[in-house]
Amino acid sequence: MADNSSNSNRNIIIGIIALVIILLLVFFLTREQEDLVTPPEEPIVTEPEAEEETVEPQPTEET
């Protein structure tokens, strides 16, 4: 009986390790795809913001 329980424990441990490895692979693969998609969007978004910031601090109308 000790052999059967040790075999089942090994199978459980191997299964848990396999799940962790698969989850890590999926996490890093999806993370790399997001990094490839987001950087081109950031400069396009920051340019209009910079223009808006230069337009806002003009107190010539108030004075």
C-alpha positions as a Markdown table, in Angstrom:
| # | Residue | x | y | z |
|---|---|---|---|---|
| 1 | Met | 0.0 | 0.0 | 0.0 |
| 2 | Ala | 2.9 | 2.4 | 0.6 |
| 3 | Asp | 4.0 | 2.0 | -3.0 |
| 4 | Asn | 0.5 | 2.9 | -4.3 |
| 5 | Ser | 0.3 | 6.0 | -2.0 |
| 6 | Ser | 3.8 | 7.2 | -3.0 |
| 7 | Asn | 2.9 | 6.7 | -6.7 |
| 8 | Ser | -0.3 | 8.8 | -6.3 |
| 9 | Asn | 1.6 | 11.5 | -4.4 |
| 10 | Arg | 4.2 | 11.6 | -7.2 |
| 11 | Asn | 1.5 | 11.9 | -9.8 |
| 12 | Ile | -0.2 | 14.7 | -7.9 |
| 13 | Ile | 3.1 | 16.6 | -7.5 |
| 14 | Ile | 4.0 | 16.1 | -11.2 |
| 15 | Gly | 0.5 | 17.3 | -12.1 |
| 16 | Ile | 0.8 | 20.4 | -9.9 |
| 17 | Ile | 4.3 | 21.2 | -11.3 |
| 18 | Ala | 3.0 | 20.8 | -14.9 |
| 19 | Leu | 0.1 | 23.1 | -14.2 |
| 20 | Val | 2.4 | 25.8 | -12.8 |
| 21 | Ile | 4.7 | 25.6 | -15.8 |
| 22 | Ile | 1.8 | 25.8 | -18.2 |
| 23 | Leu | 0.3 | 28.8 | -16.3 |
| 24 | Leu | 3.7 | 30.6 | -16.3 |
| 25 | Leu | 4.2 | 30.0 | -20.1 |
| 26 | Val | 0.7 | 31.3 | -20.8 |
| 27 | Phe | 1.3 | 34.3 | -18.6 |
| 28 | Phe | 4.6 | 35.3 | -20.1 |
| 29 | Leu | 3.4 | 34.7 | -23.7 |
| 30 | Thr | 0.3 | 36.9 | -23.2 |
| 31 | Arg | 2.4 | 39.5 | -21.4 |
| 32 | Glu | 4.9 | 39.7 | -24.4 |
| 33 | Gln | 2.0 | 40.1 | -26.8 |
| 34 | Glu | 0.6 | 43.0 | -24.7 |
| 35 | Asp | 4.0 | 44.7 | -24.6 |
| 36 | Leu | 4.3 | 44.4 | -28.4 |
| 37 | Val | 0.9 | 46.0 | -28.8 |
| 38 | Thr | 1.0 | 48.8 | -26.2 |
| 39 | Pro | 4.2 | 50.7 | -27.0 |
| 40 | Pro | 3.1 | 52.0 | -30.4 |
| 41 | Glu | -0.1 | 53.4 | -28.9 |
| 42 | Glu | 1.7 | 55.3 | -26.1 |
| 43 | Pro | 3.6 | 57.8 | -28.2 |
| 44 | Ile | 0.5 | 58.5 | -30.3 |
| 45 | Val | -1.5 | 59.2 | -27.1 |
| 46 | Thr | 1.3 | 61.4 | -25.5 |
| 47 | Glu | 1.7 | 63.7 | -28.5 |
| 48 | Pro | -1.8 | 65.2 | -28.3 |
| 49 | Glu | -1.5 | 65.4 | -24.5 |
| 50 | Ala | 1.7 | 67.5 | -24.9 |
| 51 | Glu | 0.0 | 69.8 | -27.4 |
| 52 | Glu | -3.0 | 70.2 | -25.0 |
| 53 | Glu | -0.6 | 71.1 | -22.1 |
| 54 | Thr | 1.1 | 73.8 | -24.2 |
| 55 | Val | -2.3 | 75.2 | -25.2 |
| 56 | Glu | -3.7 | 75.3 | -21.7 |
| 57 | Pro | -1.1 | 77.5 | -19.9 |
| 58 | Gln | -1.9 | 80.6 | -21.9 |
| 59 | Pro | -3.4 | 83.2 | -19.5 |
| 60 | Thr | -3.4 | 86.0 | -22.2 |
| 61 | Glu | -7.2 | 85.9 | -22.3 |
| 62 | Glu | -7.5 | 86.4 | -18.6 |
| 63 | Thr | -5.1 | 89.4 | -18.5 |
